[in-house]
Amino acid sequence: MIVTAVIVAAVGAPALATDLRSPPPVLSWLAVAYSGALSLALNYCLFTWSVRHIGPTKASVFLNLTPIVATTLAWLVLGESWNPVQWLGALFALAGLYMIRP
């Protein structure tokens, strides 16, 4: 992880130096805060809660719903469309969840 961070910093430094002539807009900082605080932190809290209540095996299987929820939200909020590969992946993920039900 550290090696990747060093490589990304080395490659991105020239672009970052030229792009930061003016500070980023407030909306950009709000987007970063939302991404970090709400989506990531809430996700980890809910996952930890689910591990306590249904066990680590079943909780980890439900992580397969993440791309389905993300694609559905992109469809609802952004007007994105589902392609056949995404439908197939969603079908496999839901079939796997169905097979582990109690």
N, C-alpha and C positions, 0 to 999 in steps of 0.2 A: 504494500500500500504506500509506503514511503517512497519507494522507487518510482511508482507511478506518479505520485505528487510532484517529485522532482522533475520528471520528464515533462509533465504537463506545464509546470511553471517555466521550464526552460523554453519550451516551444511557444507558449502563450505570452511570454514577457514582452516581446517586441510589439505584438498587437495590442496588448494591454497598455503599453506606454503611449501609443498613438491614439487609442480610443478614449482615454481618460482626460481629455482636455477640459471637459466640464463635468461636474458631478452628476451621477445618475439621478433621474427624476425620482420623486417620492414614491410614485406608483411602483417603480422597480424595487425599491426597498420594501414596500408592502408585499409585493409578490414573493420576495425572498423570505420575509417573515412568515407569510402564510405557508410557504413550502416547508420551512423548517419547524415552525411551532405547531401548526395545525395538522398538516398531513402526516409528517414524519413522527412527531411526538405522539399524536393521537393514535397512530397506527401501532407504535410500540406499546403504548399503554393498553390498547385493546387486545393485542396479541398476548401480552403478559397475563392479562385477566383471563383470556380464554385458555391459556395453558393451565392455569390454576383450576379452572372449572371443568374442562373436558379432557385434559391431559395433553402432553406434548405431541403425541402421534397424530391425534385427530386435529389438533390445532394447526400443526404444520401442513396437513393436507389442505386445510382451508386457505392457505396462502395461494393456492392455485386459483382462487377467485379474484385475486388482485388484477390480473390483466382483463378479466371479464368486466369487472366493475369499472376499471379505467376506460375501457373501450366504450362501454355503455354511457358513461358520463361524457366522454368526448362526443358521442353521437347526440346525446340530449342537449349538451351545453354549446358545443362548437359546430354542430352540424356535420361531423365526420361520418363517413360511411363504413360499414363492415364489408370486408372482402371475403371470398370463399375460404381462404386459409384461416382467417380469424374465426369464422363460424365453425369450422372443423375443430380448431383448437378449443373453442368454448364447449363444443359438444363432448370432446374427450375429457376436459376438466370436470364438467358436470357429471359425466358418466362415472368418473373415478370417485367423485363425492357420493354419488348414489350407491356405488358398490361398498363403501365403507360404513354406510348407515347402520345404526344398531338393529 
